[in-house]
Amino acid sequence: MMRVGVLLVVVSVLGGCKSVAPAKPLSELNAQQLHGHAVFQAKCGMCHYDRETGSLHGPALLGMYRKTELPSGAAATDERVSATILHGRGMMPAMGNAMDPQDLDDLMAYLHTL
């Protein structure tokens, strides 16, 4: 009986642990993705982690495209992510006036490597 209880605790603990696969190494990024990383560092990195879990001021973005939903509950699609970046949502400010279309494209390419 004691073994069953211990087994249930172990299964519960392990079942609750959800590890996120690591991001693509920076050394393997193409030129567009590397520029997107630079854009992320300049415009997003003060509020979001990109290559680790946990929240900073906003949610971590590691693995966001490997999930069906964003932390907001919206679909994890390019359309939703770019709309959030450009127009803001909740506490996130709109970045539309601070980012040119090429920077946005490169940032989106980088986010897909996370």
N, CA and C of each residue as an Amber inpcrd file, in Angstrom:
protein
   342
   0.8280000  -1.1970000   0.0000000   0.0000000   0.0000000   0.0000000
   0.8710000   1.2600000   0.0000000   1.9500000   1.2360000   0.7690000
   2.8530000   2.3730000   0.8390000   3.5150000   2.6260000  -0.5200000
   3.8670000   1.5600000  -1.2360000   4.5100000   1.7000000  -2.5440000
   3.5790000   2.3760000  -3.5410000   2.3100000   2.0350000  -3.4700000
   1.3420000   2.6410000  -4.3840000   1.2580000   4.1460000  -4.1250000
   1.2420000   4.5500000  -2.8730000   1.1910000   5.9690000  -2.5270000
   2.4120000   6.7140000  -3.0140000   3.5830000   6.1160000  -2.8170000
   4.8250000   6.7330000  -3.2780000   4.8230000   6.8320000  -4.7930000
   4.3810000   5.7720000  -5.4580000   4.3240000   5.7790000  -6.9190000
   3.3910000   6.8790000  -7.4250000   2.2540000   7.0540000  -6.7760000
   1.3230000   8.1050000  -7.1850000   1.9400000   9.4970000  -7.0220000
   2.6690000   9.7020000  -5.9480000   3.3150000  10.9940000  -5.7380000
   4.3650000  11.2440000  -6.8230000   5.1740000  10.2310000  -7.1190000
   6.2090000  10.3770000  -8.1460000   5.5870000  10.6630000  -9.5030000
   4.5460000   9.9240000  -9.8670000   3.8770000  10.1370000 -11.1490000
   3.2650000  11.5300000 -11.2050000   2.6760000  11.9800000 -10.1120000
   2.0770000  13.3250000 -10.0810000   3.1290000  14.4050000 -10.2670000
   4.2490000  14.2580000  -9.5840000   5.3110000  15.2530000  -9.6930000
   5.8900000  15.2670000 -11.0910000   6.2100000  14.0930000 -11.6200000
   6.7810000  14.0280000 -12.9620000   5.7880000  14.4550000 -14.0270000
   4.5290000  14.1310000 -13.8520000   3.5110000  14.5330000 -14.8110000
   3.3130000  16.0270000 -14.8540000   3.5730000  16.7090000 -13.7390000
   3.4130000  18.1530000 -13.6820000   4.5980000  18.9120000 -14.2380000
   5.7140000  18.2360000 -14.4110000   6.9130000  18.8830000 -14.9440000
   6.8420000  18.9160000 -16.4590000   6.7940000  20.0870000 -16.9910000
   6.7560000  20.2320000 -18.4440000   7.9840000  21.0160000 -18.8570000
   8.9630000  20.3090000 -19.3820000  10.1600000  21.0130000 -19.8210000
   9.9490000  21.5080000 -21.2520000  10.5660000  22.6000000 -21.5380000
  10.4820000  23.1870000 -22.8690000  11.7870000  22.8700000 -23.5850000
  11.6720000  22.3990000 -24.8050000  12.8680000  22.0960000 -25.5850000
  13.6850000  23.3740000 -25.7620000  14.9950000  23.2460000 -25.8080000
  15.8260000  24.4480000 -25.9630000  15.6320000  25.1130000 -27.3230000
  15.9540000  26.3720000 -27.3480000  15.9070000  27.1390000 -28.6060000
  17.0350000  26.6720000 -29.5150000  16.8900000  26.9570000 -30.7940000
  17.9550000  26.6750000 -31.7520000  19.1900000  27.4790000 -31.3360000
  20.3580000  26.8660000 -31.2950000  21.5610000  27.6110000 -30.8810000
  21.8110000  28.8340000 -31.7740000  22.2790000  29.8980000 -31.1640000
  22.5610000  31.1220000 -31.9230000  23.5440000  30.8670000 -33.0530000
  24.4640000  29.9410000 -32.8500000  25.4650000  29.6470000 -33.8780000
  24.8620000  29.0000000 -35.1210000  23.6070000  28.5260000 -35.0210000
  22.9450000  27.8730000 -36.1510000  21.9160000  28.7630000 -36.8470000
  21.7770000  30.0040000 -36.3990000  20.7970000  30.9050000 -37.0030000
  21.3240000  31.4620000 -38.3170000  20.3980000  31.6930000 -39.2650000
  20.7840000  32.3340000 -40.5240000  20.8350000  33.8500000 -40.3090000
  21.2140000  34.5770000 -41.3400000  21.3940000  36.0340000 -41.2190000
  20.1080000  36.7360000 -40.7870000  18.9660000  36.3510000 -41.3650000
  17.7000000  36.9830000 -40.9920000  17.3730000  36.7130000 -39.5270000
  17.5380000  35.4780000 -39.0930000  17.2450000  35.1260000 -37.7060000
  18.1940000  35.8410000 -36.7380000  19.4670000  35.9670000 -37.1190000
  20.4220000  36.6910000 -36.2730000  20.0410000  38.1620000 -36.1450000
  19.6010000  38.7570000 -37.2500000  19.1380000  40.1490000 -37.1590000
  17.8900000  40.2240000 -36.2790000  17.0060000  39.2380000 -36.3970000
  15.8260000  39.1860000 -35.5440000  16.1990000  39.0710000 -34.0700000
  17.2630000  38.3290000 -33.7800000  17.7620000  38.2300000 -32.4000000
  18.2180000  39.5980000 -31.9090000  18.9170000  40.3430000 -32.7670000
  19.3630000  41.6940000 -32.4030000  18.1570000  42.6110000 -32.1670000
  17.1360000  42.5020000 -33.0140000  15.9140000  43.2890000 -32.8270000
  15.2700000  42.9160000 -31.4960000  15.2100000  41.6150000 -31.2160000
  14.6310000  41.1640000 -29.9440000  15.3860000  41.7750000 -28.7730000
  16.7070000  41.7000000 -28.8070000  17.5100000  42.2390000 -27.7120000
  17.2610000  43.7350000 -27.5200000  17.1320000  44.4630000 -28.6100000
  16.9540000  45.9160000 -28.5400000  15.5430000  46.3390000 -28.1460000
  14.5350000  45.6040000 -28.5930000  13.1620000  46.0790000 -28.4330000
  12.2940000  45.2290000 -27.5030000  12.6760000  43.9730000 -27.2690000
  11.8010000  43.0630000 -26.5230000  12.4440000  42.4980000 -25.2620000
  13.7680000  42.3980000 -25.2710000  14.4910000  41.7100000 -24.2110000
  14.3910000  42.3320000 -22.8360000  13.9940000  43.5850000 -22.7510000
  13.8490000  44.1930000 -21.4290000  12.5890000  43.7080000 -20.7100000
  11.6760000  43.0950000 -21.4400000  10.4360000  42.6090000 -20.8250000
  10.2070000  41.1070000 -20.9780000  10.8450000  40.4880000 -21.9590000
  10.6150000  39.0650000 -22.2340000  11.9240000  38.2960000 -22.2690000
  11.9180000  37.0900000 -21.6830000  13.0190000  36.1600000 -21.8930000
  12.7690000  35.4690000 -23.2220000  13.8360000  35.1910000 -23.9460000
  13.6770000  34.4810000 -25.2030000  14.2490000  33.0720000 -25.1340000
  15.3180000  32.8720000 -24.4100000  16.0130000  31.5960000 -24.4360000
  15.9460000  30.8700000 -23.0930000  15.0490000  31.2940000 -22.2120000
  14.8520000  30.6210000 -20.9370000  13.3990000  30.7720000 -20.5120000
  13.0020000  29.9750000 -19.5530000  11.6260000  30.0260000 -19.0690000
  11.5190000  31.0370000 -17.9320000  10.3210000  31.3010000 -17.5110000
  10.0740000  32.2470000 -16.4350000   9.6820000  33.5970000 -17.0170000
   8.9690000  34.3520000 -16.2290000   8.5290000  35.6530000 -16.7340000
   9.4500000  36.7460000 -16.2160000   9.5890000  37.7600000 -17.0030000
  10.3500000  38.9460000 -16.6290000   9.2690000  39.9760000 -16.2970000
   8.9590000  40.8810000 -17.2010000   7.7940000  41.7640000 -17.0400000
   6.6470000  41.2000000 -17.8670000   6.9900000  40.4820000 -18.9220000
   6.0340000  39.7790000 -19.7620000   6.4120000  38.3060000 -19.7830000
   5.6010000  37.4770000 -20.4090000   5.8860000  36.0380000 -20.4050000
   7.1320000  35.6860000 -21.2220000   7.7650000  34.5860000 -20.8550000
   8.8870000  34.0640000 -21.6300000   8.3530000  33.6050000 -22.9850000
   9.1700000  33.7300000 -24.0040000   8.7330000  33.3910000 -25.3570000
   9.3260000  32.0750000 -25.8590000  10.1310000  31.4180000 -25.0480000
  10.7230000  30.1490000 -25.4180000   9.6290000  29.1250000 -25.7150000
   9.6580000  28.5590000 -26.8870000   8.7020000  27.5280000 -27.2760000
   7.3130000  28.0270000 -27.6130000   7.1280000  29.3150000 -27.7870000
   5.7690000  29.8270000 -27.9820000   5.0910000  29.3000000 -29.2370000
   5.8540000  29.0360000 -30.2970000   5.2470000  28.4990000 -31.5100000
   5.0770000  26.9840000 -31.4530000   5.5760000  26.3450000 -30.4090000
   5.3740000  24.9040000 -30.2490000   4.1180000  24.6100000 -29.4430000
   3.4270000  25.6520000 -29.0470000   2.1740000  25.5130000 -28.3010000
   1.0350000  25.9500000 -29.2150000  -0.1680000  25.5270000 -28.8920000
  -1.3160000  25.9280000 -29.7010000  -1.7830000  27.3360000 -29.3560000
  -1.4810000  27.7720000 -28.1190000  -1.9420000  29.0870000 -27.6730000
  -0.8070000  29.8990000 -27.0870000  -0.9190000  31.1900000 -27.2330000
  -0.0120000  32.1310000 -26.5810000  -0.4380000  32.2690000 -25.1190000
   0.3880000  32.8400000 -24.2610000  -0.0240000  33.0260000 -22.8630000
  -1.3490000  33.7730000 -22.7130000  -1.6960000  34.5990000 -23.6780000
  -2.9550000  35.3480000 -23.6270000  -4.1690000  34.4830000 -23.9370000
  -3.9290000  33.2890000 -24.4850000  -5.0300000  32.4250000 -24.9070000
  -5.3010000  32.5200000 -26.4010000  -4.7110000  33.5070000 -27.0660000
  -4.8680000  33.6550000 -28.5190000  -4.0830000  32.5490000 -29.2210000
  -4.4680000  32.2580000 -30.4400000  -3.7770000  31.2310000 -31.2240000
  -2.3240000  31.6360000 -31.4650000  -1.4270000  30.6650000 -31.4240000
   0.0010000  30.9190000 -31.6550000   0.2660000  30.9280000 -33.1590000
  -0.1400000  32.0120000 -33.7990000   0.0340000  32.1680000 -35.2450000
   0.8310000  33.4320000 -35.5280000   1.4340000  33.4890000 -36.7170000
   2.1690000  34.6910000 -37.1120000   1.2610000  35.9180000 -37.0970000
   0.0400000  35.7540000 -37.5360000  -0.8930000  36.8800000 -37.5860000
  -1.1510000  37.4460000 -36.1920000  -1.3910000  36.5600000 -35.2300000
  -1.6940000  37.0170000 -33.8630000  -0.4610000  37.6190000 -33.2020000
   0.6940000  36.9710000 -33.3920000   1.9270000  37.4690000 -32.7770000
   2.2990000  38.8320000 -33.3580000   2.2580000  38.9670000 -34.6800000
   2.6220000  40.2520000 -35.2800000   1.6210000  41.3400000 -34.8970000
   0.3470000  41.0120000 -34.8050000  -0.6500000  42.0010000 -34.3800000
  -0.3740000  42.4620000 -32.9470000   0.0110000  41.5260000 -32.0800000
   0.3280000  41.8880000 -30.6960000   1.5560000  42.7850000 -30.6490000
   2.5660000  42.4610000 -31.4410000   3.7760000  43.2860000 -31.4740000
   3.4390000  44.6890000 -31.9860000   2.7140000  44.7690000 -33.0740000
   2.4300000  46.0610000 -33.6940000   1.4540000  46.9220000 -32.9010000
   0.4040000  46.2990000 -32.3530000  -0.6850000  47.0570000 -31.7250000
  -0.7250000  46.9600000 -30.2130000   0.1060000  46.0730000 -29.6370000
   0.1150000  45.9010000 -28.1910000  -1.0670000  45.0770000 -27.7220000
  -1.0220000  44.7230000 -26.4430000  -2.1250000  43.9710000 -25.8290000
  -1.8940000  43.9750000 -24.3370000  -2.9060000  44.3350000 -23.5750000
  -2.7640000  44.3730000 -22.1220000  -1.6430000  45.3260000 -21.7150000
  -0.6540000  44.7980000 -20.9920000   0.4630000  45.6150000 -20.5130000
   1.5280000  45.8480000 -21.5880000   1.4490000  45.1020000 -22.6870000
   2.4650000  45.2440000 -23.7290000   2.1590000  46.4610000 -24.6000000
   3.1390000  47.3500000 -24.7300000   2.9120000  48.5380000 -25.5670000
   2.9680000  48.1890000 -27.0520000   2.3190000  48.9850000 -27.8440000
   2.3720000  48.8360000 -29.3000000   3.7630000  49.2140000 -29.7810000
   4.3280000  48.3990000 -30.6560000   5.6600000  48.6520000 -31.1910000
   5.6080000  49.0760000 -32.6580000   4.4150000  49.2760000 -33.1930000
   4.2590000  49.6030000 -34.6020000   5.0340000  50.8190000 -35.0570000
   5.1310000  51.8400000 -34.2160000   5.8650000  53.0590000 -34.5870000
   7.3610000  52.9260000 -34.3470000   7.7750000  51.8610000 -33.6600000
   9.1860000  51.7010000 -33.3040000   9.8740000  50.5940000 -34.1000000
   9.1610000  50.0010000 -35.0590000   9.7280000  48.8670000 -35.7730000
   9.3530000  48.9310000 -37.2440000  10.3640000  48.8890000 -38.1120000
  10.0500000  48.8970000 -39.5390000   9.6810000  47.4800000 -39.9910000
   9.0490000  47.3520000 -41.1580000   8.5710000  46.0340000 -41.6140000
   9.6710000  44.9710000 -41.7040000  10.8780000  45.3510000 -42.1110000
  11.9660000  44.3620000 -42.2020000  12.3680000  43.8650000 -40.8190000
  12.4280000  44.7760000 -39.8390000  12.7320000  44.3710000 -38.4660000
  11.6730000  43.4070000 -37.9420000  10.4060000  43.6910000 -38.2410000
   9.3340000  42.7980000 -37.8080000   9.4790000  41.4230000 -38.4600000
   9.7370000  41.3830000 -39.7600000   9.9230000  40.0990000 -40.4470000
  11.0820000  39.3150000 -39.8400000  12.1860000  39.9910000 -39.5630000
  13.3540000  39.3270000 -39.0080000  13.0770000  38.8550000 -37.5740000
  12.3730000  39.6730000 -36.8140000  11.9920000  39.2810000 -35.4530000
  11.1070000  38.0390000 -35.4840000  10.1500000  38.0150000 -36.3860000
   9.2550000  36.8530000 -36.4940000  10.0610000  35.5990000 -36.8600000
  11.0210000  35.7340000 -37.7620000  11.8740000  34.5940000 -38.1270000
  12.6360000  34.1000000 -36.9000000  13.1300000  35.0270000 -36.0950000
  13.8510000  34.6420000 -34.8730000  12.9300000  33.9510000 -33.8790000
  11.7300000  34.4880000 -33.6770000  10.8000000  33.8880000 -32.7110000
  10.4950000  32.4370000 -33.0570000  10.5150000  32.0950000 -34.3320000
  10.2590000  30.7180000 -34.7420000  11.4150000  29.7770000 -34.3680000
  12.5600000  30.3170000 -34.0120000  13.6910000  29.4710000 -33.6110000
  13.6700000  29.1360000 -32.1270000  12.7760000  29.7810000 -31.3960000
  12.7250000  29.5920000 -29.9390000  11.9820000  28.3310000 -29.5330000
